[in-house]
């Protein structure tokens, strides 16, 4: 029972932290809860499918189907997170300014929530498939009774959901005017971490063979299998033995998202200034 | 712009997932490991240094296992009764630990590179 509890807890918190962040980011956006629920359910269904077809997946694409699949869905999550941040940088101020027009903010908020729902789905599917396969293995081995497996798994799930709750509650205590920036940074770090994981799978598939050397080995200082290591792994993408390419991709993702968000924010600020200027000079016969 | 650029990025990601050419595998060394009763055999397979390696893992147990190694940077599920190929980058001589993530406490081995 303890074995099931620990493994389920371990996997659930990896997805749970992401869900907690997404819940905090989308708080107050009408319809966001439904989207995120949909993401979780979609992830669970996806996890069952991935677990059921693990064999076929592994043998597809000349034997690297599993790596390509994992790398691709993680890359998709990175794109969705990046889009969210860039979209918010472009429209965030508009949404705040036009918040009185409820209809407008529902439409504009919904698209970025859909992107985050995809991220939730990917995270739940990744961790869920590991849980599904592990539990199937335990059940088939017959070492523990079904009841003790169920108990252990449910307890692990509850403990993992508690971590989600703590993440969410911790974030929403941040004052509104800082919340936007803090969650923006969290999402950027999350995306960089997922990008690094994605690249590791593409390197494992042999699709990329450059920069394969190990950049550093800090497993003695902080192993990424320890609890703190796992938390940092999910939040900021910490790994104790990354390849050089993983580090490059991590830094590049941070710069790209931050840079693009900044650029869009400046651009939307400029265009709003231009929109109000003609109104002032209209009378002058422009 | 809002709709098309994520789609374009996704298209790039999917395009890069096209089938791998066999060029990489041409000069790779193949190492076979089987898993039975949650034990690897051989427990310490050997492989040549500085050559790409392909580890063929055969799972003779009825339950799934996850062949994983932090140092080798691999993580792949092998179903009960299944067989997978795991590609590893060229390595310097040394002992590299691998394990079954679903039974880490009891199921481990070392890839001895010389």
Interface residues (C-beta under 8 A of the other chain):
Chain A: X7 X54 X55 X58 X59 X61 X62 X63 X64 X66 X67 X68 X71 X72 X75 X76 X79 X80 X82 X83 X87 X90 X111 X115 X130 X133 X134 X136 X137 X138 X140 X141 X200 X201 X202 X203 X204 X205 X206 X207 X209 X212 X214 X219 X224 X225 X240 X241 X243
Chain B: X2 X5 X6 X9 X10 X13 X14 X16 X17 X19 X20 X22 X24 X25 X52 X62 X63 X64 X65 X66 X70 X71 X73 X74 X75 X76 X77 X78 X79 X80 X82 X84 X85 X86 X87 X89 X90 X101 X102
